[in-house]
Amino acid sequence: MTEPLLRAEQVVAGYLPGVNILNGCDLDLHEGELVGIIGPNGAGKSTLLKALFGLVGLRAGSVRLRGEDVAGLATHDLVERGMGYVPQRDNVFPRLTVKENLAMGAFLRPGDFADRFAAVSELFPLLANRPNQRAGFLSGGERQMVAMARALMMEPSVLLLDEPSAGLSPANQDEIFDRIDRIRSAGVSIVMVEQNARRCLEIADRGYVLDQGVNAY
């Protein structure tokens, strides 16, 4: 089998000195895959995503993107290398319009904005129809689409999604999962943390179950 696009090995990380949330997690993501991460509350799922994206420092272990050690790199360096991240909460700028939110996503390559806006609008037609709508006035499902579209503005090869269906109605959850499946079909490899385990595993190629900061299954 070819080397994973993204590989985390024996990751140990936490927020407070001497207190580890992750206690030796492993994760592989191959080209074109959608990998789901499920498990109970407090298992370390979101912390693992933050460790992959450089928001939580590693105390041990490694994170490699295309074979390159990227542990310790700043988040904007990871974005440049092709990694995108969508947090669970506060994932849009509510006072900015849809178009302005997407411009923030293209901050490293502002000259590509028009082309990228057209590309993400094919996945999320709402963006083309309501570019001047303030994000704060959108529904929860619509805000989630804006957040995912913003992360796609830099054409990432890896997209990290933290609880994309959290707080959404069943209808909006179905819409979000459909869009995630389409993003994967468009060639973006995805790691998704999700509480809705059944729905997550329906669209995932593989899944990891975390428990107390380690891989249970």
C-alpha positions in Angstrom: 0.0 0.0 0.0 1.2 3.5 -0.8 2.3 5.8 2.0 -0.6 7.7 3.6 -1.2 11.3 2.6 -1.5 12.1 6.3 -0.1 10.0 9.2 -0.2 10.5 12.9 1.8 8.1 15.1 1.7 7.7 18.9 0.4 11.2 19.4 0.5 12.5 23.0 -1.0 15.9 23.6 -3.0 18.0 26.1 -3.9 21.5 27.2 -2.6 21.6 30.8 0.9 20.7 32.0 1.1 17.1 33.1 -2.4 16.3 31.9 -2.6 14.3 28.6 -5.8 14.1 26.6 -4.3 12.0 23.9 -2.2 9.0 25.0 -0.7 7.6 21.9 -3.2 7.9 19.0 -2.5 6.7 15.5 -4.3 7.7 12.3 -3.7 7.1 8.6 -5.5 9.0 5.8 -4.9 7.9 2.2 -5.6 9.9 -1.0 -9.3 10.1 -1.7 -10.4 8.7 1.6 -13.0 9.9 4.1 -12.0 8.7 7.6 -14.4 9.0 10.5 -13.4 9.5 14.1 -16.0 8.5 16.7 -16.1 7.8 20.4 -17.6 9.0 23.7 -17.5 12.6 24.9 -14.0 13.4 26.3 -12.3 10.7 24.3 -10.0 13.2 22.6 -11.5 13.4 19.2 -11.5 17.1 18.7 -8.1 17.3 20.4 -6.7 14.9 17.8 -7.9 17.2 15.0 -6.4 20.2 16.7 -3.1 18.3 17.1 -3.1 17.5 13.4 -3.6 21.1 12.6 -1.1 22.5 15.0 -3.5 24.1 17.4 -2.4 21.8 20.2 1.3 21.0 20.6 2.6 17.4 20.6 4.3 16.1 23.7 5.3 12.9 21.9 4.7 11.3 18.6 4.6 12.6 15.0 2.4 14.0 12.3 3.5 13.6 8.7 1.9 15.2 5.6 3.1 13.6 2.3 6.0 12.1 4.3 7.1 15.5 5.7 7.2 16.0 9.4 4.7 18.9 10.0 4.5 18.8 13.8 5.1 22.2 15.3 4.4 24.1 12.1 2.2 27.2 12.3 -1.4 26.8 11.1 -0.8 29.1 8.1 2.1 26.9 7.0 -0.1 23.9 7.2 -2.7 25.7 5.1 0.0 26.5 2.5 0.9 22.8 2.4 -2.7 21.8 1.7 -4.5 21.3 5.0 -7.8 22.8 5.8 -9.7 22.8 9.2 -13.3 23.6 10.1 -13.9 23.9 13.9 -17.2 22.9 15.5 -18.1 26.3 17.0 -17.5 29.9 16.0 -16.5 28.8 12.5 -17.7 31.9 10.6 -17.2 35.7 10.9 -20.8 36.7 11.7 -20.4 40.4 10.9 -18.9 39.6 7.5 -20.8 38.7 4.4 -20.6 35.3 2.8 -18.2 36.6 0.2 -16.0 38.3 2.8 -15.9 35.1 4.8 -14.6 33.3 1.7 -12.1 36.0 1.0 -10.7 35.4 4.5 -10.2 31.8 3.4 -8.2 32.9 0.4 -5.9 35.2 2.4 -2.7 33.5 1.2 -3.7 33.7 -2.5 -6.1 36.7 -2.9 -5.5 36.7 -6.7 -7.2 33.3 -7.0 -10.3 34.5 -5.2 -12.6 34.7 -8.3 -11.7 31.3 -9.6 -12.0 29.6 -6.2 -15.3 31.4 -5.4 -16.7 30.0 -8.7 -15.4 26.5 -7.8 -16.8 26.3 -4.3 -20.1 27.8 -5.5 -20.6 24.7 -7.5 -20.5 22.6 -4.3 -22.5 25.2 -2.4 -25.0 27.1 -4.6 -26.1 29.2 -1.7 -22.8 31.1 -1.9 -23.4 32.3 -5.4 -27.1 33.2 -4.6 -26.4 35.1 -1.4 -22.8 36.5 -1.5 -23.7 39.7 0.3 -25.7 38.1 3.1 -24.1 38.6 6.5 -23.1 35.2 7.8 -24.6 35.9 11.2 -28.1 35.9 9.7 -27.7 32.5 8.1 -29.1 29.3 9.6 -26.9 26.8 11.3 -26.7 24.6 8.3 -25.9 27.5 6.0 -23.2 28.8 8.3 -21.6 25.3 8.3 -21.6 25.4 4.5 -19.9 28.8 4.5 -17.3 27.4 7.0 -16.5 24.4 4.8 -16.4 26.5 1.7 -13.9 28.9 3.3 -11.7 26.0 4.2 -11.8 24.9 0.6 -10.7 28.2 -0.8 -7.1 27.3 -0.7 -7.7 24.0 -2.5 -6.6 21.7 0.3 -5.8 18.1 -0.2 -6.7 17.3 3.4 -9.8 18.7 5.1 -10.3 18.3 8.9 -14.0 18.5 10.0 -14.9 18.8 13.7 -18.5 17.8 14.4 -20.0 19.2 11.2 -23.6 18.1 12.1 -23.6 19.4 15.6 -26.7 21.3 16.5 -28.3 20.9 13.1 -31.8 19.6 12.3 -32.0 16.1 10.7 -32.7 17.7 7.3 -29.7 20.0 7.6 -27.6 17.1 8.8 -28.5 15.1 5.7 -27.6 18.1 3.5 -24.2 18.6 5.2 -23.3 14.9 4.9 -24.3 15.0 1.3 -22.0 18.0 0.7 -19.1 16.2 2.6 -19.5 13.2 0.4 -19.4 15.5 -2.7 -16.2 17.2 -1.4 -14.6 13.8 -1.1 -15.7 12.8 -4.6 -14.1 16.0 -5.8 -10.7 14.7 -4.7 -10.3 16.1 -1.2 -9.3 13.6 1.5 -11.2 14.1 4.7 -10.8 13.4 8.4 -14.2 13.9 10.2 -14.9 13.9 13.9 -18.6 13.2 14.4 -21.0 12.3 17.2 -23.6 10.8 14.8 -21.6 7.6 14.6 -24.1 5.7 12.4 -24.4 8.5 9.8 -20.6 9.1 9.9 -19.8 5.4 9.2 -22.3 5.3 6.4 -20.2 7.6 4.3 -16.7 6.9 5.7 -14.3 4.6 4.0 -12.8 3.7 7.4 -13.4 4.7 11.0 -11.4 5.0 14.2 -13.0 4.7 17.7 -11.2 6.7 20.3 -11.6 6.1 24.0 -9.6 7.9 26.8 -7.2 9.3 24.2 -6.2 6.0 22.6 -7.4 4.0 19.6 -10.0 1.5 20.9 -10.9 0.1 17.4 
